[in-house]
């Protein structure tokens, strides 16, 4: 058995715990590539400078004057041949026998290398890489090549799977494999006080300002209610301005980005989890928001929208409430219903915990991915 090479793109974000879980829990030897093609890094080092089948290049870099190195070597350094060289050196050094690309864009970038080195490729889609029309436009041809070469295409929602097929993916290669909540979320015991909790990036698809607009309608009826918003992102300052304008500073708290360890106590002090996800004008959508799965595992009812994988993870009227995208009045009404009756929160929260445990199990998620990796290895060796 060789080594799994996980092509992760940017450095691990606090909000992308699903990738961290895969890196930690997949069995066997693993090596992770960060940054973007072809400037990958591994263990803090740029691999183009440390892996090569032609070590004389590094010697020339040390010995030649810069202007001569630029004249004679730099053009080759920037060529496709050089990229294939150091990637081949990296794969050989680490005994890589399968690539797992996180996000379709990384999968499209690594496809020519995987083909050149005759290594199987699995591509795990997460959200905007299957939906954002603006981001996808320059990748369409490369996506077709990736769809043709990859052994498996992992989707986290049925909506995403349908969109991948529309983009040209072979339906037989698509594997539905939603995320799962880690075990410690199931240990949370909330006191169901009048606190609503939101956890996620302050980004367009999560529309945190719409959550705030709903809470503004609620705040006057429930002056003892509060909203805690965890996360960071480009819309954070806008949301802070709205809170100040509406004079809600005493009822709304912004914590910034937090680790799981810091989020767990906040879940234990909430009566519900709220998130107003929307489809943007360029088609961008969520995949399967992990924070919603984690909230359900923690025994919190969820108030959210009929959007992407959320429609599968929240059972309307049983584990939470779903409203149409941009239905601020509807979200405010559901907030009021849960703030008014902590017993409903407890009942829905218990049902949510059971639903997530049975249908969004982290062990099942990792095992499904492990099975795809072993299948790809066997297929390549046959």
Buried (B, 14 or more C-beta within 10 A) or exposed (E): EBBBBBBBBEEEEBBBBBBBBBBEBBEBBBBBBBBBBBEBBBEEEBBBEBBBEEEEBEEBBEEBEEEEBEEEBEEEBEEEEBBBBBBBBBBEBBEBBBBBBBBBBBBBBBBBBBBBBEBBBBBBBBBBBBBBEEBBEEBEEBBBEBBEBBBBBBBBBBBBBBBBBEBEBEEEBBBBBBBBBBEEBBEBEBEBBBBBBBBBBBBBBBBBBBBBBBBBBBBEEBEEBBBBBBBBBEBBEEBBEBBEEBEBEEBBBBBEBBEBEEBBEBBBBBBBBBBBBBBBEBBBBBBBBBBBBBBBBBBBBBBBBBBBBBBBBBBEEEBBBBBEBBBBEBBBBBBBBBBEEBEBBBBBBEBBBBBBBEBBBBEBBBBBBBEBBBBBBEEEEE
